[in-house]
């Protein structure tokens, strides 16, 4: 199970999602820049994308340029009725008829979309808001303190910009932290003090929600409610938080590359800014933030 906190990301085929900041081609005059050298210089600052913004840049470095995407937005093609399903969990524990309806909704959304949003899921909105605030506190704290957590080594808590910075793909306009909580995950003292308490409380709540989701998915598959839990699907838990600083040239880059999640399920908390998109029938579908909602993504392992 994966958790993607943003401000902080059963489908037939592969599900992709991205944070779209606009995609456009750039003049080819920058083609020959020394990619590896530029990326190392950027990484050595340990200041991430936020460090570039704080420095007052007006042009983004070439390592962030992205080529045009071949897929079109559904809204641009006149498809205004494509909407990721929203499933209401209210009274799911007290009314068998409500639970049956929810299971049917989870089944349909998982088969058709691989995504759905959930409301009345049991996690207070105040806690969701504090989790987003906690992530912001981490990314916006003094850089010298934040640098202590900057690493590309495998640790229980890792902060950097672009986990795959030295790969072949263009870099994306974001900084991130990853926290491994289970099994054998981080101890409280491994976590940054500035967001430690809320991170632990939020992930404890999400772990409980994840157990419920696996029960519903088991029932949607016609299995015993505890089947997916019994085979170990709920044993792992990690949190991934992305921070997208204001970009001076948003039309040239992306916040997140299109991808599929390599986990069982992802529970994603969006902030109010939006930008999340889901690839459905070869079209990008906007998934605008819904107050109090969480987004659930069926990962590759579940598929």
KAVENZI-V270181 format. One record per residue. RES is the residue in one letter. PSI is psi in whole degrees, -180 to 180 (none if undefined). OMEGA is omega in whole degrees, -180 to 180 (NA if undefined). Layout:
res->RES psi->PSI omega->OMEGA
res->RES psi->PSI omega->OMEGA
//
This chain:
res->X psi->138 omega->179
res->X psi->149 omega->178
res->X psi->125 omega->179
res->X psi->103 omega->180
res->X psi->115 omega->-174
res->X psi->120 omega->-158
res->X psi->-30 omega->137
res->X psi->none omega->NA
res->X psi->none omega->NA
res->X psi->74 omega->180
res->X psi->143 omega->176
res->X psi->97 omega->-173
res->X psi->-163 omega->-176
res->X psi->135 omega->178
res->X psi->132 omega->177
res->X psi->153 omega->167
res->X psi->156 omega->-177
res->X psi->160 omega->167
res->X psi->113 omega->-171
res->X psi->120 omega->176
res->X psi->11 omega->-177
res->X psi->143 omega->-179
res->X psi->127 omega->-179
res->X psi->155 omega->177
res->X psi->158 omega->179
res->X psi->155 omega->176
res->X psi->142 omega->-176
res->X psi->3 omega->-179
res->X psi->-20 omega->-179
res->X psi->5 omega->-169
res->X psi->-32 omega->-170
res->X psi->13 omega->180
res->X psi->153 omega->-178
res->X psi->95 omega->-173
res->X psi->-50 omega->-176
res->X psi->-42 omega->-180
res->X psi->-42 omega->-180
res->X psi->-40 omega->-179
res->X psi->-39 omega->179
res->X psi->-41 omega->179
res->X psi->-40 omega->178
res->X psi->-45 omega->-177
res->X psi->-37 omega->-177
res->X psi->-22 omega->178
res->X psi->-26 omega->-176
res->X psi->26 omega->-179
res->X psi->-9 omega->176
res->X psi->-168 omega->179
res->X psi->-35 omega->179
res->X psi->-34 omega->178
res->X psi->-36 omega->177
res->X psi->-45 omega->-179
res->X psi->-43 omega->179
res->X psi->-28 omega->179
res->X psi->-8 omega->175
res->X psi->25 omega->-180
res->X psi->150 omega->176
res->X psi->-12 omega->176
res->X psi->135 omega->180
res->X psi->146 omega->178
res->X psi->150 omega->-178
res->X psi->-25 omega->-178
res->X psi->-14 omega->180
res->X psi->-2 omega->-178
res->X psi->137 omega->178
res->X psi->138 omega->176
res->X psi->164 omega->178
res->X psi->148 omega->176
res->X psi->139 omega->-177
res->X psi->-17 omega->180
res->X psi->148 omega->-179
res->X psi->155 omega->173
res->X psi->137 omega->-179
res->X psi->-39 omega->-178
res->X psi->-33 omega->180
res->X psi->-21 omega->-180
res->X psi->5 omega->177
res->X psi->8 omega->179
res->X psi->91 omega->-177
res->X psi->-5 omega->-175
res->X psi->2 omega->177
res->X psi->111 omega->-177
res->X psi->130 omega->177
res->X psi->131 omega->-176
res->X psi->146 omega->174
res->X psi->126 omega->-176
res->X psi->128 omega->-177
res->X psi->120 omega->-178
res->X psi->6 omega->-178
res->X psi->133 omega->177
res->X psi->18 omega->-177
res->X psi->-27 omega->-178
res->X psi->-8 omega->-172
res->X psi->-17 omega->-175
res->X psi->109 omega->-179
res->X psi->-33 omega->180
res->X psi->-35 omega->176
res->X psi->-44 omega->180
res->X psi->-41 omega->179
res->X psi->-42 omega->179
res->X psi->-40 omega->179
res->X psi->-44 omega->179
res->X psi->-43 omega->178
res->X psi->-40 omega->178
res->X psi->-41 omega->178
res->X psi->-43 omega->180
res->X psi->-49 omega->-177
res->X psi->-45 omega->-178
res->X psi->-38 omega->-179
res->X psi->-40 omega->180
res->X psi->-38 omega->-172
res->X psi->-40 omega->-173
res->X psi->-39 omega->-169
res->X psi->3 omega->-179
res->X psi->150 omega->166
res->X psi->158 omega->174
res->X psi->149 omega->179
res->X psi->140 omega->176
res->X psi->162 omega->-176
res->X psi->46 omega->-175
res->X psi->-4 omega->176
res->X psi->-11 omega->177
res->X psi->121 omega->-176
res->X psi->144 omega->178
res->X psi->-35 omega->180
res->X psi->-36 omega->179
res->X psi->-39 omega->176
res->X psi->-44 omega->-180
res->X psi->-41 omega->-180
res->X psi->-32 omega->176
res->X psi->-43 omega->177
res->X psi->-41 omega->178
res->X psi->-38 omega->179
res->X psi->-41 omega->177
res->X psi->-43 omega->178
res->X psi->-41 omega->179
res->X psi->-40 omega->180
res->X psi->-52 omega->-174
res->X psi->-26 omega->-176
res->X psi->8 omega->177
res->X psi->173 omega->180
res->X psi->132 omega->-173
res->X psi->-33 omega->-180
res->X psi->-33 omega->176
res->X psi->-43 omega->-178
res->X psi->-34 omega->-179
res->X psi->-25 omega->-180
res->X psi->-24 omega->-178
res->X psi->-3 omega->-177
res->X psi->123 omega->-177
res->X psi->158 omega->169
res->X psi->8 omega->173
res->X psi->156 omega->179
res->X psi->110 omega->178
res->X psi->168 omega->178
res->X psi->-32 omega->175
res->X psi->121 omega->-178
res->X psi->130 omega->174
res->X psi->133 omega->171
res->X psi->-173 omega->176
res->X psi->119 omega->-180
res->X psi->95 omega->180
res->X psi->-30 omega->178
res->X psi->40 omega->-175
res->X psi->-37 omega->-174
res->X psi->16 omega->173
res->X psi->-171 omega->-176
res->X psi->-21 omega->-176
res->X psi->154 omega->174
res->X psi->150 omega->177
res->X psi->155 omega->179
res->X psi->158 omega->-172
res->X psi->73 omega->180
res->X psi->156 omega->168
res->X psi->154 omega->-173
res->X psi->156 omega->163
res->X psi->150 omega->179
res->X psi->132 omega->-179
res->X psi->120 omega->178
res->X psi->117 omega->-175
res->X psi->-30 omega->-177
res->X psi->150 omega->-11
res->X psi->162 omega->178
res->X psi->49 omega->-173
res->X psi->-160 omega->-175
res->X psi->145 omega->169
res->X psi->158 omega->180
res->X psi->-39 omega->-178
res->X psi->-14 omega->177
res->X psi->-15 omega->-173
res->X psi->151 omega->178
res->X psi->133 omega->-178
res->X psi->-30 omega->-173
res->X psi->-20 omega->179
res->X psi->13 omega->-174
res->X psi->-52 omega->-173
res->X psi->-46 omega->-178
res->X psi->-34 omega->179
res->X psi->-45 omega->179
res->X psi->-42 omega->-180
res->X psi->-45 omega->180
res->X psi->-46 omega->-177
res->X psi->-29 omega->173
res->X psi->-42 omega->178
res->X psi->-40 omega->-179
res->X psi->-34 omega->177
res->X psi->-42 omega->178
res->X psi->-42 omega->178
res->X psi->-39 omega->178
res->X psi->-39 omega->177
res->X psi->-43 omega->178
res->X psi->-43 omega->-179
res->X psi->-40 omega->178
res->X psi->-33 omega->175
res->X psi->-46 omega->-179
res->X psi->-39 omega->178
res->X psi->-38 omega->176
res->X psi->-47 omega->179
res->X psi->-37 omega->179
res->X psi->-27 omega->178
res->X psi->2 omega->180
res->X psi->23 omega->-177
res->X psi->171 omega->173
res->X psi->140 omega->-177
res->X psi->-28 omega->-177
res->X psi->7 omega->-173
res->X psi->-53 omega->-177
res->X psi->-31 omega->177
res->X psi->-42 omega->-178
res->X psi->-29 omega->-179
res->X psi->8 omega->170
res->X psi->11 omega->-177
res->X psi->-25 omega->-174
res->X psi->11 omega->-173
res->X psi->-26 omega->-177
res->X psi->149 omega->178
res->X psi->125 omega->172
res->X psi->154 omega->178
res->X psi->137 omega->178
res->X psi->120 omega->-178
res->X psi->132 omega->-179
res->X psi->143 omega->179
res->X psi->124 omega->-176
res->X psi->95 omega->179
res->X psi->158 omega->177
res->X psi->135 omega->-174
res->X psi->130 omega->-180
res->X psi->-20 omega->179
res->X psi->67 omega->-174
res->X psi->-21 omega->-179
res->X psi->-11 omega->-175
res->X psi->-5 omega->-172
res->X psi->-180 omega->177
res->X psi->152 omega->173
res->X psi->-39 omega->179
res->X psi->137 omega->176
res->X psi->153 omega->173
res->X psi->138 omega->-175
res->X psi->166 omega->169
res->X psi->146 omega->-178
res->X psi->131 omega->179
res->X psi->74 omega->178
res->X psi->-172 omega->176
res->X psi->-56 omega->175
res->X psi->152 omega->172
res->X psi->132 omega->172
res->X psi->115 omega->-170
res->X psi->130 omega->177
res->X psi->115 omega->178
res->X psi->154 omega->169
res->X psi->-168 omega->-173
res->X psi->-8 omega->-173
res->X psi->-38 omega->180
res->X psi->-167 omega->-178
res->X psi->-14 omega->180
res->X psi->136 omega->179
res->X psi->150 omega->179
res->X psi->135 omega->178
res->X psi->117 omega->-177
res->X psi->120 omega->-178
res->X psi->46 omega->178
res->X psi->27 omega->177
res->X psi->145 omega->176
res->X psi->123 omega->-179
res->X psi->125 omega->177
res->X psi->140 omega->176
res->X psi->80 omega->-175
res->X psi->150 omega->179
res->X psi->139 omega->176
res->X psi->118 omega->-175
res->X psi->129 omega->178
res->X psi->-5 omega->-176
res->X psi->157 omega->170
res->X psi->145 omega->178
res->X psi->135 omega->178
res->X psi->128 omega->178
res->X psi->130 omega->175
res->X psi->116 omega->-177
res->X psi->175 omega->-177
res->X psi->-39 omega->-177
res->X psi->-35 omega->177
res->X psi->-40 omega->178
res->X psi->none omega->NA
//
